[in-house]
């Protein structure tokens, strides 16, 4: 007999995830603020060490925050058993999602011929955090990796920002990306509470920069208050959180302005799959940016001081 409790697998996992995010936003909290700060990688991880992607990143972050899990690693009940572990009695599983591809034979209305049509369906499965499991091998024991020395950390992060070929200018009191000129404008570094706040804000604007027609080609020229504008802001917010997780940057670079939260709530309440779409586009944007990560590259002094 199983010794754990698993949440019922929802009939519509997209609606389940969306409703949970709506509840957090209505409480004035952005649920994608990642909880770990001690390790070099703070995305949720699969048992093999591969990071989760897309909406699972935000969803598992939320679960870890709500239940106080310190480990970023998740696995199924069966995977835990294969490793010699046992989910503790009474522990509750967390639903994760994936798309399953298949083909279905359909009739072409124009010709009457039968054709194979590619389709995808959203599926879910149950995972447990390592903190819920006893008896796992020693390699799963939580280890807090010490942060690098400040100079080394600044050099590494500065090298990444220097490697992204975005046009950047400083001045004024607003941070924004202008699609028409393909240029990012940032306030002076001294305007921010810390250099990390500056860098996190810049990562958000660089996420917008990825959407230019010559790069990932997202719809960027939208007026403030529109659903498309809210979606693009959500994509940039999630993408910068993913980049922040990889670089060790804070992800509280935007204040919880009621206007942002309200616009996101409107989109999410209208379309239960909007968060899946936004997370997928954010995954593309963060991967595009992180691909510029240099192994060894001279760092511009201005960025080291940022």
N, C-alpha and C positions, 0 to 999 in steps of 0.2 A: 504494500500500500504506500502511496506517495506520502511524504512527510512535509509537504508544503502546500500553500494555497496559491493558485494561479488566478489572475483576473480572467474573467470570461473573455474569450476572443471575440472582439466586437464584430457585428455584421458589417459595419462600415468603419474601418479604422481611421479613415481620413476625417470623418465627422468626430470621432472620439478625440483625436489629437487636436483638431481645430477647436472643439469646445473647451478643452483644457487650457489651450493658449488664450482663448477669449476670456476665460475666468481670471487668468493671471493679469491680462491687460486691463480688464475692468477693475482689478484691484490696484492698478497703477504700477504694475511690475512688468518689466520686459524679461520673459523667462529664458532668453538665450544667453544671459550673462553666465559665462562658464564658471564653475565652482573651484576648479583646481588651479593652484599657482606654483606648485613646487616642482613640476616636471617639465621636460622639454616639449612633450606632446600632451595636450590636455583635451583633445577630442575623445569622445567615447571610443573604446577599442574593442574589436572582436577578440575571441580567445586566441587567435593566431597572431594578434598584434596589429592587424590591419585596421586603420581608423574607419568608423562608420561614416556614411555619406548622407547628404541631403537632409530630409526632415528627421531622420533618426538622430542626427547630431543634436538638434534642438530638443527633441522629445526625451532622449536619454539624459541630457543635461538637466532637464526639468525634474526627471525622476530622481536623479542623484541629489539635486538641491533639496527637494521636498523630503527625502528620506535620510539625508545626511551621509550618503556614501562617499568614502574617500577615494576608492579605487575607480579608475576610468574603464576597467575591463568588465565585459559582460559575456555571458555564455548561456546556452540552453541547458536544461536539466540533464539531457542525455550527454552533452559534452562534459558537464561536471562529473557525471558518473564514469565516463571513459578515462578521466584524469584521476580517478580515485577519490573524488570529492562527494559531498552530500549536502544538498540544500537543507538548511535548518528548518525544523518543524515550524509551521506557521508563517514562513516567509511568503511574501506576495510577489509574483512575477510581474514583469513589465512587458507590454506588447511592443514589438518592433515590426517594421513593415518592409516589404519588398515587392517588386513587380515581377509577375510571371508572364512570359511571352508564349503565345501559342498561335496556331493558324486554324481558321474555320472556313469550311467550304460554304460559299454564298452564291446566289444567283445574280449575275449581272443584269440589271433591269433593262439595259439597252440592247443586249445581244441574246439574253436568255441562257447564256453559257454559265456553267459552274466554275467558279474560280476560288483559289485559296486566298484568304484575307488575313493579314497579320494583325493580331490583337494583343493587348496587354491588360492584365487584371491585377488589382492591388490585393496582396495577400498579407497575412500577419502571422507572427510566431511569438512565443514567450521566451524572454531571457531573464537572467538573474545577474545581479552584480556580484563580483567576487566577495564583497563584504557580507553577502548572505550565505556563503558556502564554506563549510568546514572541510578540512582534509585535502586541500589542493596542494600540488607541488610547491616547493619553496619559492620558485620563480614568480608565483602569483602573490607573494607576500607584499604588502604595500611598502614601497621604498620612496621616500621623499628625496628627489635629486636636488642637491643644493644649487641655488641659482649661481650663474657665473659671476665673477667679480664685476663690479659696475663698469670699469673701463672695457673689459672684454665684451660684456653684454652690449654696451653702447656701440662698440665697434662693429659687432655682428649685425645688430639691428640697423645701424646707419648704413652698412654695406648693402643691405637689402633695399632700403629706400633709394639709395643712390643708383641701384641697378635697374629700377623701374623707369622706363623712358618717357614718363609723363612730363609735359611742360608745366612748370610750377612758378608762380609768382607770389610775392608777399605784399600785403598792404590791406588797409581797411579793417573792419570789425567782423567780417563774415567769412565762413569757409564754404566754398561752393565749387562745383564743376560746371563749366560753360561748354555745352556740346558744339555750339556754332564756331567757337575758336579752338575747341579741343584743348582747353587749358584749365588748370586747377588754380584757384586763388585761396590763399591761406592768410589769416592774421599773423602778425609777427610772433615768433616763438615766445617772447616775453609776455604775451597776452594770456598764456595758458598757465594753469596751476603747476604743471610739471611738463618735462619733455615727453613723458609717456602719454600724457593727455594730448599733446600736440601730435604725436605720431599716430595715436589711435584715431584722431580726427582725420588726419591725412590719409590713413588707410581706408576710411569710409569714403572720402572723395575719390581715391584711386579706384575703389569698387565701382563708383559711377563711371569713371574714365574707361573701364573695361567695356562698357556698353556702347561705345562709339561705333558707328557704322563700319569702320575699318577694322574693328576688333570683334566683339561678340554680338554686335548689332541688335541691341535692345531699343525699345521705344523710349527715348529720353526727353523729347521736346514736349512735355506735358505741363499743363497749368497746375499751379498749386491747388489742392483740394480735390482734384479729379481722382478717380479710382486708379488710373494708370500711373499717376504721380505717386500715389500711396504705395502701389506695388513696387515701383522702382526704389522708393525709399526703404521699403522692407527688404528688398534684395540687397541693397547696399549695407543695410544694418546687419543682416545675417552674414553676408560675405566678410565684412570687417570683423565680426565676432569670430569667424573661422580663421581669418588671418591672425587676429589677436591671439587665438589659442595656439597657433603654430609659432608665433614670435614671442609669446610671453608678454603681450601688451594688455592693458585693461580694455574692457569692452563697454565701459560706461561713459563713452565719449559724447553721447548725446544726452541732454537732460530729458526726463520723462515728460515732455511737453504734452499737454492735453490734446493739442491739435494732431500730433503724430499718433498718439494712442487711439484717438477717435477715428482717424482715417483708416488705420489698420483694422480696427474693429468693424468698421463698415464693410471693408473688403472681405474679411474673414466670415462675417455673418451672411454675406451674400453668396459666397462660394466656398463650400467646405474643402475643396481641393486647392484653394489659393495658396495655402501655406506650403503644400507639396510643390507647386509650381515655383513659388518664390525660393524655397530651399534648393531646388534643382538649379535654378539660375544663379543663386548665390554660390553653389558648389562650383559651377563653371567659372564664375568671376574670381573666387578665391584661388582656384587651381591655376587660372591664367596669371594671376599676380605672383603666386608662390613659385611659379616656374622660372621667375627671374632670380631666384635665390642663388647668390654667387657662392662658390666654394672658397675662393680667395680673390679678393678684389680690393683695390685701394678705395678708401672711404673719403668722400668729400668732407672737408673740415666743417662746412656749414651744417651738414647733416649730423655729424657727430655732436655738434653743439645743440642740435634740435631737441 
